[in-house]
């Protein structure tokens, strides 16, 4: 089992890869703004995870550890591109609302700070729990809750009566 002194096993990483590939790719695409680049990001992240598997100490969830690697590789790729993606907020809006008001939500989500957008996306689109989000973003679970609360408050203010 992961978390022992031996780190993560190849079988555990393979299971995460096979079970969460689509979600990991969507998150990477949301960060970099390009699905092709996102596929490369996920591949690079798993290469890193395999190479660093012995460094996993089991202090958190293995899924969260993998998510952190994917998020970091995606952020690095985005920094190399030198531009801010629009896709992240669009994907969040699609996951939150399936009607013509989607564009209004997308625009509101775009106005959130990056960390709020990312945490909101990981919670509602990737369906991660607070612990996995904390591990993925390298913040505490309490900060995840506070960040989500701040995002919700900001969205309520930005959306007002539009979605009622």
C-alpha positions as CSV (number, residue, x, y, z in Angstrom):
1,X,0.0,0.0,0.0
2,X,1.1,3.5,-0.7
3,X,2.3,5.4,2.2
4,X,4.7,2.8,3.4
5,X,8.4,3.6,3.4
6,X,8.7,2.3,-0.2
7,X,6.5,5.0,-1.7
8,X,3.9,4.5,-4.4
9,X,3.9,1.4,-6.5
10,X,3.7,1.2,-10.3
11,X,0.4,-0.6,-10.0
12,X,-1.1,2.2,-7.9
13,X,0.1,4.8,-10.3
14,X,-1.2,2.8,-13.3
15,X,-4.6,2.5,-11.6
16,X,-4.8,6.2,-11.1
17,X,-3.7,6.8,-14.7
18,X,-6.3,4.4,-16.1
19,X,-9.1,5.5,-13.8
20,X,-8.6,9.3,-13.9
21,X,-6.9,10.0,-17.2
22,X,-9.9,11.9,-18.6
23,X,-10.3,14.1,-15.5
24,X,-6.6,14.7,-15.3
25,X,-6.5,15.8,-18.9
26,X,-9.5,18.1,-18.5
27,X,-7.8,19.8,-15.5
28,X,-4.6,20.2,-17.5
29,X,-6.5,21.6,-20.4
30,X,-8.3,24.0,-18.1
31,X,-4.9,25.3,-16.9
32,X,-3.0,25.4,-20.2
33,X,-6.0,26.2,-22.5
34,X,-5.2,23.6,-25.1
35,X,-6.2,19.9,-25.1
36,X,-3.2,18.7,-27.1
37,X,-0.8,20.4,-24.7
38,X,-2.8,19.0,-21.9
39,X,-2.3,15.4,-23.1
40,X,1.5,16.1,-23.2
41,X,1.2,17.6,-19.7
42,X,-0.5,14.5,-18.3
43,X,2.1,12.2,-19.9
44,X,5.0,14.3,-18.5
45,X,3.3,14.4,-15.1
46,X,3.0,10.6,-15.0
47,X,6.6,10.2,-16.1
48,X,7.6,12.4,-13.2
49,X,5.3,10.5,-10.8
50,X,6.9,7.2,-11.8
51,X,10.4,8.5,-11.5
52,X,9.6,10.1,-8.1
53,X,7.3,7.3,-6.8
54,X,9.6,6.4,-3.9
55,X,9.4,10.0,-2.6
56,X,5.7,9.6,-1.9
57,X,5.6,9.4,1.9
58,X,2.0,8.7,2.4
59,X,1.3,11.9,4.4
60,X,-1.6,12.6,2.1
61,X,-3.6,10.8,-0.5
62,X,-1.8,9.3,-3.5
63,X,-4.4,10.8,-5.8
64,X,-3.7,14.2,-4.4
65,X,0.0,13.7,-4.8
66,X,-0.6,12.8,-8.5
67,X,-2.9,15.8,-8.9
68,X,-0.3,18.1,-7.5
69,X,2.2,16.9,-10.1
70,X,-0.3,17.4,-12.9
71,X,-1.2,20.9,-11.7
72,X,2.4,21.9,-11.4
73,X,3.4,20.5,-14.8
74,X,0.4,22.3,-16.3
75,X,1.3,25.6,-14.6
76,X,4.9,25.3,-15.9
77,X,3.6,24.6,-19.4
78,X,1.2,27.6,-19.2
79,X,4.1,29.8,-18.0
80,X,6.2,28.7,-21.0
81,X,3.3,29.7,-23.3
82,X,3.1,33.1,-21.7
83,X,-0.6,33.5,-21.9
84,X,-3.7,33.1,-19.8
85,X,-6.1,30.4,-20.9
86,X,-9.8,31.0,-21.3
87,X,-10.8,27.3,-21.2
88,X,-10.6,26.9,-17.4
89,X,-13.5,29.1,-16.7
90,X,-15.5,27.8,-19.6
91,X,-15.1,24.2,-18.4
92,X,-16.2,25.2,-14.9
93,X,-19.2,27.0,-16.3
94,X,-20.2,23.9,-18.3
95,X,-20.0,21.7,-15.3
96,X,-22.1,24.1,-13.2
97,X,-24.8,25.0,-15.6
98,X,-26.3,23.4,-18.7
99,X,-28.5,26.2,-20.2
100,X,-28.1,29.5,-22.0
101,X,-27.0,31.2,-18.8
102,X,-23.8,29.3,-19.1
103,X,-22.0,32.3,-20.7
104,X,-22.9,34.5,-17.8
105,X,-21.5,32.0,-15.3
106,X,-18.4,31.6,-17.5
107,X,-17.7,35.3,-17.5
108,X,-18.2,35.5,-13.7
109,X,-15.8,32.6,-13.1
110,X,-13.2,34.3,-15.4
111,X,-13.2,37.2,-13.0
112,X,-12.2,35.0,-10.0
113,X,-8.5,34.9,-9.0
114,X,-6.6,31.9,-10.4
115,X,-6.5,29.9,-7.1
116,X,-10.3,30.3,-6.6
117,X,-10.9,29.2,-10.2
118,X,-8.6,26.2,-9.8
119,X,-10.0,25.1,-6.5
120,X,-13.6,25.6,-7.8
121,X,-12.8,23.5,-10.8
122,X,-11.1,20.7,-8.9
123,X,-14.0,20.5,-6.5
124,X,-17.0,20.7,-8.9
125,X,-15.6,19.5,-12.2
126,X,-13.0,17.0,-11.2
127,X,-15.1,16.0,-8.1
128,X,-12.1,16.0,-5.7
129,X,-12.6,16.1,-2.0
130,X,-11.0,18.8,0.2
131,X,-8.0,16.6,1.1
132,X,-7.2,15.8,-2.6
133,X,-7.6,19.4,-3.6
134,X,-5.3,20.5,-0.7
135,X,-2.7,17.9,-1.8
136,X,-3.0,19.0,-5.5
137,X,-2.7,22.7,-4.9
138,X,-0.3,22.4,-1.9
139,X,-2.5,24.3,0.5
140,X,-4.3,23.2,3.7
141,X,-7.8,21.7,3.8
142,X,-8.9,24.8,5.7
143,X,-7.5,27.0,3.0
144,X,-9.5,24.9,0.4
145,X,-12.7,25.6,2.3
146,X,-11.9,29.3,2.7
147,X,-11.0,29.5,-1.0
148,X,-14.2,27.8,-2.0
149,X,-16.2,30.1,0.3
150,X,-14.5,33.2,-1.1
151,X,-15.2,31.9,-4.7
152,X,-18.9,31.3,-3.9
153,X,-19.3,34.7,-2.3
154,X,-17.6,36.4,-5.2
155,X,-19.8,34.5,-7.7
156,X,-23.0,35.3,-5.7
157,X,-22.0,39.0,-5.9
158,X,-21.1,38.9,-9.6
159,X,-24.2,36.9,-10.6
160,X,-26.7,38.6,-8.4
161,X,-30.2,38.1,-9.7
162,X,-29.1,36.8,-13.1
163,X,-29.3,33.1,-12.2
164,X,-32.5,33.3,-10.1
